[in-house]
Amino acid sequence: MKSLVLAVIAMGAVALGFPGTAAAATSFEVCSPLGCAVQSVRGTVDRGHLVAKVSDSSPVSALTVWFTESPVGRRIQVVVDDGVRWIDAGLSTGATHLTVRACGGGCNSKTIPLRVAIA
């Protein structure tokens, strides 16, 4: 148990970007116009890697999410209808931005600058 607590503390220090630790991951949240409690995508981008949770509990519409890398143009589409789906993907070489677009009863988007172009 003690080793688990120490591991969690160490991971927290890395996530917060304390000196002597790796740079913090970039977190994001994008919700459809129906609201975050009903349709959302939450995730992190860290060192060329994307991990995201796509959730939909709307009785009205499914949630469609697009992750688009710029300037490369690679796009990942995820559709969730009343459930949860996890995305775990590497980003393309040369990507400098990731745009996350969430659509369900309308659309919202957010563009996340990547700390360094993926080499």
Secondary structure, DSSP 8 states (H G I E B T S, - for coil): -HHHHHHHHHHHHHHHT-TTS----EEEEEE-TT-TTTEEEEEEEETTEEEEEEEE--SS--EEEEEEEETT--EEEEEESSEEEEEEEE--TT--EEEEEEESSSEEEEEEE-SS---
